[in-house]
Amino acid sequence: MNIDEFRQHAHLMVDWMADYLSNIEQYPVKSTVTPREVYNSIAPVAPKEPEDMATIFQDFEAKILPGITHWQHPNFHAYFSGNSSYPSVLAEMLTATLGAQCMIWDTSPAAAELEEKMMNWLKQMMNLPLNWDGVIQDTASTATLASILTAREKCSNFQINRKGFQNNEELRIYCSQETHSSIEKAVKIAGIGSDNLVKILVDEHLAMDTKNLEAAILADLKQNKVPLCVVATLGTTGTTAIDPLFEISKICQRYDIWLHVDAAFAGTALLLEEYRDMVKGIEAVDTFVFNPHKWMFTNFDCSVYFVKDKQALIKTFEIMPEYLKTNVDHLQINNYRDWGVPLGRRFRALKLWFVMRSFGENGLKERLRHHIKMAKDLAIKIENHGNFEMVMPTHFNMITFRCVQNKLSLDQLNDLNRELNTQLNQSGKVYLTHTTVNQKYILRMVIGKTYVEQQHVDMAWQLIQDIAKRLI
Ligand SMILES: *Cc1c(COP(=O)(O)O)cnc(C)c1O
């Protein structure tokens, strides 16, 4: 391909992108391909000779698109949203075009300095402690790993990095039973061992029970184990439960324990003043992660990681081979390769800058409140409907509900709701996922796609009622 062909196809593809996004509701939300269908449709070996872009693109439409689940469809209500937006996509096009490796300041000063500034913008907009430092990670999983590694190093005076585990000290990590699986993954990778991850009981709202937390810490201390870190979740993945951060922070202070906050999904809500109560105690937090790639209209990947002690983070990850030394290292610059696992880094700050400027703080808030209102309004309708019940409180833009019938047993109700979920997703019109609470199979519905409107929610609710009526 030469530059003229590049220009020609770029124009065609931008038109395709705009058409796709304006016609997205015509696609089935969830892909309907069967396992191996896409694999078997792709040539068994790479082409020997160049192929032209028109042919390649034809195959993209014929073979790839049917195997895509349309995450930007406004009736995608599954999991947590992985959001995008027009300004974000435009920035990603530029990022790909620049193709810059942003590992150190020297390899693209603008990327490093824009990243620092964006972290400061977010701190101010979300009313987070101004003495924190921030860095963009690829995912919340990576940020949590960075947190646990930093906690481990600080606790061992940076000796485990050097010598490995020596005296079989049992480091203990605490999180609630509802915590995301990425915590266990991080604990394993950090060499701490998943047996040392203590799952704390939850209360009736599925938030961490702090009495049980303190009891677990005391029991460990008695056995000469080392309480290393508590992970508090704001907005659990199953039901968006909110761990009581203030009480947890007091316990962490009392026993000198590292405190990490996983707000991967719900952190975005801190843009809204009415959600600031959930971070009472935030000054005592050591590290905090949230994902603009979930609910802040910035496409994957973009995970914001704040730390109180920047030096501890850097000391945990720092490397200084000769070929990476530069003559500005002593100046006031950030070399983000030392702030996490990967050396090479994409220029992710650009899309945050585009998104925050294009929406403006007020535009972001308006959209979040719009999502939350639509969710709360629907929760009321569900609550008032004889065939349905709401299961957990609606804190944000996600509702949890199930279909109910007096005469049915728990198992029968679970079958009914499973079938309801299957048929909803098979309709191609909506996509919802489920979780279980006290053995009840329940549906989760996230109303959080960037451009979702009331008519989409109304259509989904009508469909839910229609299918349920047929099943009962
Ligand atoms: C989505 C989610 C994660 C994982 O996020 P990644 O960025 O995909 O690693 C972690 N914790 C919570 C609470 C989540 O909702």
The ligand as an ORCA input file, in Angstrom:
! r2SCAN-3c Opt
* xyz 0 1
  C     -14.148     -4.512     35.326
  C     -13.627     -4.598     36.683
  C     -12.282     -4.950     36.923
  C     -11.349     -5.375     35.819
  O     -11.112     -4.343     34.935
  P     -10.024     -4.497     33.780
  O      -9.718     -3.086     33.411
  O     -10.693     -5.259     32.691
  O      -8.872     -5.219     34.330
  C     -11.826     -4.932     38.222
  N     -12.632     -4.605     39.241
  C     -13.920     -4.269     39.064
  C     -14.762     -3.895     40.245
  C     -14.463     -4.261     37.771
  O     -15.737     -3.929     37.603
*
